[in-house]
Amino acid sequence: MFLVDHKKMRFKYKLNLINLWNGLNCKIEITKH
């Protein structure tokens, strides 16, 4: 149970990082133009 929960948390954490990264890239693209 704990291990499964831990995996879910790590997955969510990775998704959040990806979302943040994409958001930063979008902002940079907008400021470029």
N, CA, C, O and CB atoms as a CASP TS submission, in Angstrom:
PFRMAT TS
TARGET T0000
AUTHOR 0000-0000-0000
METHOD Language model
MODEL 1
PARENT N/A
ATOM      1  N   MET     1       0.845  -1.202   0.000  1.00  0.00           N
ATOM      2  CA  MET     1       0.000   0.000   0.000  1.00  0.00           C
ATOM      3  C   MET     1       0.882   1.255   0.000  1.00  0.00           C
ATOM      4  O   MET     1       0.706   2.146  -0.830  1.00  0.00           O
ATOM      5  CB  MET     1      -0.956   0.004   1.235  1.00  0.00           C
ATOM      6  N   PHE     2       1.815   1.309   0.926  1.00  0.00           N
ATOM      7  CA  PHE     2       2.684   2.485   1.033  1.00  0.00           C
ATOM      8  C   PHE     2       3.502   2.668  -0.255  1.00  0.00           C
ATOM      9  O   PHE     2       3.662   3.787  -0.744  1.00  0.00           O
ATOM     10  CB  PHE     2       3.629   2.351   2.257  1.00  0.00           C
ATOM     11  N   LEU     3       4.013   1.558  -0.794  1.00  0.00           N
ATOM     12  CA  LEU     3       4.829   1.646  -2.004  1.00  0.00           C
ATOM     13  C   LEU     3       4.008   2.188  -3.172  1.00  0.00           C
ATOM     14  O   LEU     3       4.485   3.035  -3.928  1.00  0.00           O
ATOM     15  CB  LEU     3       5.415   0.268  -2.360  1.00  0.00           C
ATOM     16  N   VAL     4       2.784   1.704  -3.318  1.00  0.00           N
ATOM     17  CA  VAL     4       1.928   2.172  -4.409  1.00  0.00           C
ATOM     18  C   VAL     4       1.672   3.666  -4.251  1.00  0.00           C
ATOM     19  O   VAL     4       1.746   4.422  -5.219  1.00  0.00           O
ATOM     20  CB  VAL     4       0.586   1.389  -4.437  1.00  0.00           C
ATOM     21  N   ASP     5       1.370   4.085  -3.024  1.00  0.00           N
ATOM     22  CA  ASP     5       1.127   5.504  -2.751  1.00  0.00           C
ATOM     23  C   ASP     5       2.366   6.320  -3.125  1.00  0.00           C
ATOM     24  O   ASP     5       2.260   7.384  -3.734  1.00  0.00           O
ATOM     25  CB  ASP     5       0.757   5.725  -1.254  1.00  0.00           C
ATOM     26  N   HIS     6       3.528   5.812  -2.758  1.00  0.00           N
ATOM     27  CA  HIS     6       4.778   6.512  -3.030  1.00  0.00           C
ATOM     28  C   HIS     6       4.960   6.683  -4.541  1.00  0.00           C
ATOM     29  O   HIS     6       5.360   7.751  -5.006  1.00  0.00           O
ATOM     30  CB  HIS     6       5.977   5.746  -2.419  1.00  0.00           C
ATOM     31  N   LYS     7       4.666   5.630  -5.298  1.00  0.00           N
ATOM     32  CA  LYS     7       4.806   5.706  -6.757  1.00  0.00           C
ATOM     33  C   LYS     7       3.866   6.761  -7.316  1.00  0.00           C
ATOM     34  O   LYS     7       4.251   7.543  -8.185  1.00  0.00           O
ATOM     35  CB  LYS     7       4.521   4.334  -7.411  1.00  0.00           C
ATOM     36  N   LYS     8       2.636   6.783  -6.821  1.00  0.00           N
ATOM     37  CA  LYS     8       1.656   7.773  -7.296  1.00  0.00           C
ATOM     38  C   LYS     8       2.170   9.177  -7.018  1.00  0.00           C
ATOM     39  O   LYS     8       2.087  10.054  -7.878  1.00  0.00           O
ATOM     40  CB  LYS     8       0.273   7.561  -6.618  1.00  0.00           C
ATOM     41  N   MET     9       2.701   9.392  -5.818  1.00  0.00           N
ATOM     42  CA  MET     9       3.200  10.715  -5.449  1.00  0.00           C
ATOM     43  C   MET     9       4.332  11.131  -6.386  1.00  0.00           C
ATOM     44  O   MET     9       4.380  12.269  -6.852  1.00  0.00           O
ATOM     45  CB  MET     9       3.683  10.727  -3.980  1.00  0.00           C
ATOM     46  N   ARG    10       5.246  10.190  -6.656  1.00  0.00           N
ATOM     47  CA  ARG    10       6.375  10.504  -7.535  1.00  0.00           C
ATOM     48  C   ARG    10       5.872  10.841  -8.931  1.00  0.00           C
ATOM     49  O   ARG    10       6.380  11.751  -9.586  1.00  0.00           O
ATOM     50  CB  ARG    10       7.373   9.324  -7.592  1.00  0.00           C
ATOM     51  N   PHE    11       4.858  10.087  -9.382  1.00  0.00           N
ATOM     52  CA  PHE    11       4.300  10.324 -10.717  1.00  0.00           C
ATOM     53  C   PHE    11       3.688  11.718 -10.790  1.00  0.00           C
ATOM     54  O   PHE    11       3.910  12.458 -11.748  1.00  0.00           O
ATOM     55  CB  PHE    11       3.240   9.250 -11.068  1.00  0.00           C
ATOM     56  N   LYS    12       2.912  12.064  -9.764  1.00  0.00           N
ATOM     57  CA  LYS    12       2.281  13.396  -9.721  1.00  0.00           C
ATOM     58  C   LYS    12       3.362  14.467  -9.698  1.00  0.00           C
ATOM     59  O   LYS    12       3.244  15.492 -10.369  1.00  0.00           O
ATOM     60  CB  LYS    12       1.347  13.539  -8.476  1.00  0.00           C
ATOM     61  N   TYR    13       4.422  14.225  -8.920  1.00  0.00           N
ATOM     62  CA  TYR    13       5.511  15.193  -8.806  1.00  0.00           C
ATOM     63  C   TYR    13       6.150  15.421 -10.177  1.00  0.00           C
ATOM     64  O   TYR    13       6.429  16.555 -10.567  1.00  0.00           O
ATOM     65  CB  TYR    13       6.573  14.708  -7.784  1.00  0.00           C
ATOM     66  N   LYS    14       6.379  14.308 -10.907  1.00  0.00           N
ATOM     67  CA  LYS    14       6.977  14.420 -12.241  1.00  0.00           C
ATOM     68  C   LYS    14       6.057  15.201 -13.166  1.00  0.00           C
ATOM     69  O   LYS    14       6.513  16.057 -13.924  1.00  0.00           O
ATOM     70  CB  LYS    14       7.268  13.025 -12.830  1.00  0.00           C
ATOM     71  N   LEU    15       4.759  14.905 -13.104  1.00  0.00           N
ATOM     72  CA  LEU    15       3.794  15.609 -13.960  1.00  0.00           C
ATOM     73  C   LEU    15       3.827  17.098 -13.653  1.00  0.00           C
ATOM     74  O   LEU    15       3.804  17.924 -14.566  1.00  0.00           O
ATOM     75  CB  LEU    15       2.359  15.047 -13.761  1.00  0.00           C
ATOM     76  N   ASN    16       3.882  17.445 -12.371  1.00  0.00           N
ATOM     77  CA  ASN    16       3.915  18.859 -11.979  1.00  0.00           C
ATOM     78  C   ASN    16       5.163  19.528 -12.539  1.00  0.00           C
ATOM     79  O   ASN    16       5.102  20.659 -13.023  1.00  0.00           O
ATOM     80  CB  ASN    16       3.874  19.005 -10.439  1.00  0.00           C
ATOM     81  N   LEU    17       6.298  18.829 -12.473  1.00  0.00           N
ATOM     82  CA  LEU    17       7.542  19.404 -12.991  1.00  0.00           C
ATOM     83  C   LEU    17       7.410  19.651 -14.489  1.00  0.00           C
ATOM     84  O   LEU    17       7.810  20.699 -14.994  1.00  0.00           O
ATOM     85  CB  LEU    17       8.746  18.472 -12.699  1.00  0.00           C
ATOM     86  N   ILE    18       6.839  18.661 -15.199  1.00  0.00           N
ATOM     87  CA  ILE    18       6.664  18.798 -16.648  1.00  0.00           C
ATOM     88  C   ILE    18       5.755  19.983 -16.947  1.00  0.00           C
ATOM     89  O   ILE    18       6.036  20.771 -17.850  1.00  0.00           O
ATOM     90  CB  ILE    18       6.080  17.497 -17.261  1.00  0.00           C
ATOM     91  N   ASN    19       4.669  20.112 -16.194  1.00  0.00           N
ATOM     92  CA  ASN    19       3.735  21.229 -16.400  1.00  0.00           C
ATOM     93  C   ASN    19       4.449  22.556 -16.169  1.00  0.00           C
ATOM     94  O   ASN    19       4.278  23.500 -16.939  1.00  0.00           O
ATOM     95  CB  ASN    19       2.508  21.105 -15.456  1.00  0.00           C
ATOM     96  N   LEU    20       5.251  22.626 -15.106  1.00  0.00           N
ATOM     97  CA  LEU    20       5.985  23.862 -14.806  1.00  0.00           C
ATOM     98  C   LEU    20       6.945  24.176 -15.951  1.00  0.00           C
ATOM     99  O   LEU    20       7.037  25.322 -16.392  1.00  0.00           O
ATOM    100  CB  LEU    20       6.762  23.736 -13.461  1.00  0.00           C
ATOM    101  N   TRP    21       7.661  23.156 -16.431  1.00  0.00           N
ATOM    102  CA  TRP    21       8.629  23.338 -17.505  1.00  0.00           C
ATOM    103  C   TRP    21       7.930  23.852 -18.760  1.00  0.00           C
ATOM    104  O   TRP    21       8.398  24.794 -19.400  1.00  0.00           O
ATOM    105  CB  TRP    21       9.367  22.017 -17.801  1.00  0.00           C
ATOM    106  N   ASN    22       6.786  23.214 -19.111  1.00  0.00           N
ATOM    107  CA  ASN    22       6.030  23.644 -20.294  1.00  0.00           C
ATOM    108  C   ASN    22       5.555  25.080 -20.120  1.00  0.00           C
ATOM    109  O   ASN    22       5.613  25.875 -21.059  1.00  0.00           O
ATOM    110  CB  ASN    22       4.823  22.708 -20.546  1.00  0.00           C
ATOM    111  N   GLY    23       5.089  25.411 -18.929  1.00  0.00           N
ATOM    112  CA  GLY    23       4.617  26.767 -18.663  1.00  0.00           C
ATOM    113  C   GLY    23       5.739  27.774 -18.859  1.00  0.00           C
ATOM    114  O   GLY    23       5.532  28.837 -19.446  1.00  0.00           O
ATOM    115  N   LEU    24       6.929  27.438 -18.367  1.00  0.00           N
ATOM    116  CA  LEU    24       8.072  28.346 -18.511  1.00  0.00           C
ATOM    117  C   LEU    24       8.403  28.530 -19.984  1.00  0.00           C
ATOM    118  O   LEU    24       8.634  29.650 -20.438  1.00  0.00           O
ATOM    119  CB  LEU    24       9.306  27.809 -17.744  1.00  0.00           C
ATOM    120  N   ASN    25       8.426  27.425 -20.734  1.00  0.00           N
ATOM    121  CA  ASN    25       8.732  27.504 -22.163  1.00  0.00           C
ATOM    122  C   ASN    25       7.709  28.369 -22.878  1.00  0.00           C
ATOM    123  O   ASN    25       8.067  29.169 -23.743  1.00  0.00           O
ATOM    124  CB  ASN    25       8.772  26.102 -22.791  1.00  0.00           C
ATOM    125  N   CYS    26       6.441  28.216 -22.527  1.00  0.00           N
ATOM    126  CA  CYS    26       5.378  29.014 -23.156  1.00  0.00           C
ATOM    127  C   CYS    26       5.611  30.494 -22.866  1.00  0.00           C
ATOM    128  O   CYS    26       5.501  31.327 -23.765  1.00  0.00           O
ATOM    129  CB  CYS    26       3.971  28.574 -22.645  1.00  0.00           C
ATOM    130  N   LYS    27       5.929  30.822 -21.625  1.00  0.00           N
ATOM    131  CA  LYS    27       6.163  32.226 -21.250  1.00  0.00           C
ATOM    132  C   LYS    27       7.334  32.791 -22.041  1.00  0.00           C
ATOM    133  O   LYS    27       7.280  33.921 -22.528  1.00  0.00           O
ATOM    134  CB  LYS    27       6.433  32.355 -19.728  1.00  0.00           C
ATOM    135  N   ILE    28       8.398  31.996 -22.165  1.00  0.00           N
ATOM    136  CA  ILE    28       9.581  32.452 -22.905  1.00  0.00           C
ATOM    137  C   ILE    28       9.206  32.699 -24.366  1.00  0.00           C
ATOM    138  O   ILE    28       9.609  33.701 -24.956  1.00  0.00           O
ATOM    139  CB  ILE    28      10.738  31.409 -22.804  1.00  0.00           C
ATOM    140  N   GLU    29       8.427  31.772 -24.948  1.00  0.00           N
ATOM    141  CA  GLU    29       8.008  31.926 -26.345  1.00  0.00           C
ATOM    142  C   GLU    29       7.199  33.202 -26.524  1.00  0.00           C
ATOM    143  O   GLU    29       7.383  33.932 -27.498  1.00  0.00           O
ATOM    144  CB  GLU    29       7.186  30.709 -26.804  1.00  0.00           C
ATOM    145  N   ILE    30       6.301  33.468 -25.576  1.00  0.00           N
ATOM    146  CA  ILE    30       5.441  34.661 -25.663  1.00  0.00           C
ATOM    147  C   ILE    30       6.293  35.933 -25.569  1.00  0.00           C
ATOM    148  O   ILE    30       6.066  36.889 -26.309  1.00  0.00           O
ATOM    149  CB  ILE    30       4.361  34.647 -24.534  1.00  0.00           C
ATOM    150  N   THR    31       7.271  35.941 -24.658  1.00  0.00           N
ATOM    151  CA  THR    31       8.090  37.143 -24.490  1.00  0.00           C
ATOM    152  C   THR    31       9.008  37.339 -25.696  1.00  0.00           C
ATOM    153  O   THR    31       9.381  38.469 -26.009  1.00  0.00           O
ATOM    154  CB  THR    31       8.923  37.054 -23.192  1.00  0.00           C
ATOM    155  N   LYS    32       9.375  36.255 -26.372  1.00  0.00           N
ATOM    156  CA  LYS    32      10.240  36.359 -27.549  1.00  0.00           C
ATOM    157  C   LYS    32       9.538  37.135 -28.651  1.00  0.00           C
ATOM    158  O   LYS    32      10.140  38.013 -29.269  1.00  0.00           O
ATOM    159  CB  LYS    32      10.645  34.961 -28.055  1.00  0.00           C
ATOM    160  N   HIS    33       8.272  36.821 -28.903  1.00  0.00           N
ATOM    161  CA  HIS    33       7.535  37.417 -30.025  1.00  0.00           C
ATOM    162  C   HIS    33       7.098  38.841 -29.744  1.00  0.00           C
ATOM    163  O   HIS    33       6.469  39.472 -30.593  1.00  0.00           O
ATOM    164  CB  HIS    33       6.325  36.580 -30.354  1.00  0.00           C
TER
END
